[in-house]
Amino acid sequence: MTIESIVSHHPRGDRLYRRIRVGLLAMLGAIALWLSTSPALAVSVYNMPFVSPGDNTWILDEGNSISRINEIQIGKALEELRNQTGAEVRFVTVRHIDYGETIQSFTDKLFEKWFSTPEEQANQVLISLDVVTNNAGIRVGEGLTEELTPDIAESVAQETVLYPLIEGDKYNEAFIDAKDRLVAVLSGQGDPGAPELKVKEVQVEGTFATAEETAEKRSDATTFVIVLLIAATVIPMVTYYALYS
């Protein structure tokens, strides 16, 4: 039996309908409030837009950390690099990756999703950044490892990208510096090196979740379960009260 049929046969149908509606709106409001104050849901590789070799998609700023002006400027420089050398460099930002995933494993999986064959992977470079933890990962195609050696690639991800973030969450500066260094290296101009880190005694790399981060995620999951349990209890109570009060 539907709510409409119950209301139509109830002697106080109009008042009953209003009470049910108020109860449902209160429940939906509580859920909406929780969703508005909870952290963004984790991002999976399978949720990411698809990019193919040759596409003019240079930045996927899912973490909303790069200004539109800088995104355009970086894109133009990377497109020019592709036209001159054939190397394609792409930046990705995300906010919260799947539990148990590291930013490097996320980068590897996304790289292989976008470029599935050795031929497609050869001239590709992908750098990913989790803007919640400020951890970065990089993947370089085999065709570019002579210029962009593993040591330089690691330095780009863990120094050029991360140093400005350690100094003050300077995301635009981080990606501009990474773009400049990669363009120089892949164009055969030599490696200008990483910027100087002005903050001492800090940990640059940490791809595994800390105990505090794990506790926070568990707390979020617990809160969500509690909200669902409350909703499952409140709806029958509101309906019963409306029907028989």
N, C-alpha and C positions, 0 to 999 in steps of 0.2 A: 504494500500500500504506500503510495507517495504522500509527501507532505501536503500537496495540493488537495488530495482526496480527503485526508484527515481534516484539514481546515474547513473544507466545504461541508462536512457532516458534523462539525463541532458546533455546539450552540453559541460559542463565543469565537467564531471563526476569525473575524478581523483582528481581535486582540491577540488571539493565538498566533496568527501569522506574524504580527509585529514582534512578538516575543521571540519566536523562532529566528526571525531575521536579525534581531538585535544580538541574540546569542551567537549566530554564525558570523556576524560582522565582528564581534569581539574576538572570536577565535582567530579569524583571518587577520585581524589587526595585530594580535600577539605574534603570530607566525611571521608577518611582514616586518614587525619590529626586530625580531631575532635575525631575520635574513639581512636587514639593512645594517645591523651592527656586527655581523659575523664576518670573518676574513673571506676573501675571494676563494671560490672553489679551485681545487687543484687542476692544473692543465696537463692533459695527456698529449703525447705525440699525435695520436689519432684525431685530436680536436683541432690540430693546427691546419691552416690553409695549405693547399698543395702548391708547390713551386717546381717548375721544370727548368732544365738547363736552357739558357738563352733568354729566360724571362727577365723583364726589367723590374723585378721586385727585389730590392736591395736591402730593405729594412722591414721587418715585421715587429712592430712595437706593441706587442700584446701587454707589456707592463706599463704602457703610457708614461715613458720616462724621457723621451726625446722630443724636442720642440719640432714643430712642422717645418720651420725654416731650415734648421740643421739637418732634418731628414732629407729635405730636397737637395741641399748642398752635398751631403754625403753620397746620396744616390747619383748625382751628376758625376762626382769624382770616380765612383766605382764603375759607372757605365763607361767613362772614358778609359779607365784601366782595362776593362774587358775589350774595348775596341782596339786598344794598342797591343795588348799582350795575350788576350784570350782567357785570362784568369778572371774568375767570377767570385767576388767576396760578398757574403751576406751576413747581416746582423739580425739576431732575434732576441727580444726581451720577453720574459714571461713573469707571471706573478703566481707563486706556489706551483711546484711540480708535484706529480703523484708521489704519495708516501712510499718510501723505499727507493725512489729514483734519485740519482745524483745528477747535477747539471751536465756532467760529462757524458753519462749514459743517455741522458735526454738528447744531447747534441748528436751523439753517434746514431741514435735511432732516427732522429729527424733527418740527418744527412742521408742515411740509407733509404728513408722513405722518399725523399725528393729525388735522389740520384741512385737508382737501383743497380746500375751496371758499372763495371770498372771504367768503361769509356766515358760514361756520364760523370763519374766522380773525379776523373783525372785532374781537371782544371778548376775544381771547386774548393772554396774555403767557407766554413760556417763557424761563426762565433755566437754562442748563446749566453745570456745573462739572466739569472734569477734575481729580480730587483728586491725581493723580500730578504734573502740571505746575502745578496751581493756576492754570489759565487758565479764564476764564469767557466765555460768549457769551449774547446776549439777542436775542429776536425779539418784536416788538410788532405786534399786529393794527392794521389801518388805522383801525378805529373808536375806538382809544384814543390815537392819536398827538397829539391836541389836548391832553390832560392829560399823558400820558407822552411828552414830546417826544423826538426822537432824542438831544439832548444829555443830558437827564435819564436816559434809558434807558442810554446809554453810561456815565454816571457811576455808575449803580446796579451795572452789571456789572463795571466796571473799578476802582471805588473802594469802594462800600459792601460789595460781596462780597469783594473781594480785600484790602483793608487789614487786616482782622483776621487773614487768613491770612499776610500778610507779617510781621505782628507776632508770630506764634506758632502758626499752624495752628489758629486758633479757629473751627472750622467752624460750631458751633452759634451762636456770636455773629454770624458772617457772615450766616447765613440769617435769623436773628431781625432783625438790622438791616435787611436787604433787605426783609423782609416789612413791617416798620414803615414804611419809607420808601415802598414801593409802595402800601400801604394809605392812607397820608396823601395821596399825590399823586392816586391814582385816586378817592378820596372827596371831592376838591375842597378839602382842607384846606391845600394849598400844599406846596411841597417843603422838607423840613427840611434837605436837603443831605447831603453825604457826611460820614462821620466824619473826624476829624483823623488823619493818618498820623504816627505817632510815630517811624518809622524813616526816616532820611534817605538820599538818594542810592540809591534802589532802582528797579529797572525793574518797573513795574506790569503792563504788557501785553506779551505775547509769544506769539502764536498759532502761530508756526512752531517746529518742533523745532530744538533746538540741535545743534551737531556732536556733543556728548557724548551726547545722547539718541539721535541717529541711530546712533552707534557702538554704543551699548548694545543697540539693537534688532537691529543686524546681528550682534552677538556672540551674542544669544539664538538667532537663527535658525541661526547656525553651530553652536552647541552642540547644538541639536535634530538637525541633519543628522548630526553626529558620532555622537550616541547611536543614531540609526537605522542608521548604517553599522556600528557596533560590534555591534548586535543582529543585523544580517544576517550578520555574520561569525561571531559566537559560536554561534548556534543550530546551523548545520551542523557546526561543530567539536565541539560537545557531543554532538550526535547520533552523529557518526562515532566519537568516542571511546567512547561508551557501547556502540555496536554491536560494535566490533572490539578493544576493550582486554581 
